[in-house]
Amino acid sequence: MMEFLNYVLNGVLIGQLYALLALGFVVIYRASKVFNFAQGELMLVGAFTVWTLTMASGLPTVVALPLAFVAALAYGVIIERLFFSRLIGESVFSMVMVTIGLVILIRGLILVIWGPMDRQFPALLPAAPIIVGDLILPTSLTIGAVLTVVLAAGLWWFFNRSRFGLTLTAVAEDPATAISLGISVKRATTLAWMMGAAISTLGAIVYLNGRSLTLVSAEIGLAALPVALFAGLESIFGLLLAGAVMGILQSLVSAYVDSAVGGSASTIVPYVFMLFMLFVRPTGLFGWRAIERV
């Protein structure tokens, strides 16, 4: 029984990591209606920036981390101004294709700047696990889960209670009307991309803590995609529940099914569940339903 509980709790923590990365999807979508397939690549460039400032440059952590987040904000500004400021009012298909192109571009730039070699990501969070009786919990994931809950609460307040957050949502719903009311659509979408890039960098610190940093690391962004769709692309707190459910399922399949089938069935659990949810409820558990008069 205790072994099962360990699997469940570790699954919840892994799920909150997915939820943290999925927050980047939701923030960008709620503010600009852009579904960003390059979220994993944003995390990757943030991770390489952290590695450069801490390991390559040798800066103290208290200096390197703030600089890394400032750099992430700058990445968000650059991406929005170069690729999306000209697409305001264009079709969703056009924006999605741009984000797919962004995946290829960012990976190419990483290869040019940092090369293809594996690197050791700095252990910025404690490596020793938290042991409570027979329960063993990874410290980095536990800290990440707490950060995810705090960040989700802050973003919920921002989008639902603050004037500027409500403005961002209005801009995403109807850019033309927002412009006619004197609202700066470019400023709103720029802020969304800045927040998305900063969240991705935070996710990189939690996920890669003391691990190997490679191009393959970006796949965690794709694994977080089903969590965003499961919760609904407009829901913030829904991500916490969706992440927990997905993480528990993946953990239990990894523990009890992978050994039986001699494979990695757990890796496809998020995508199978995503397909199921798209068939049953395309808007997700907490997504907004669009009602149109015909």
Buried (B, 14 or more C-beta within 10 A) or exposed (E): EEEEEBBBBBBBBBBBBBBBBBBBBBBBBBBBBBBBBBBBBBBBBBBBBBBBBBBEEEBEEEEBBEBBBEBBBEBBBEBBBEBBEEBBEEEEEEBBEBBEEBBEBBBEEBEEEBEEEEBEBBEBBBEEEEEEEEEEBBBBBBBBBEBBBEBBEEBBEBBEEEEEBEBBBBBBEEBEEBBEEEBEBBBBBBBBBBBBBBBBBBBBBBBBBEEEBBBEBBEBBBBBBBBBBBBBBBBBBBBBBBBBBBBBBBBBBBBEBBEEEEEEBBBEBBEEBBEEBBEEBEBBBBBEEEEEEE
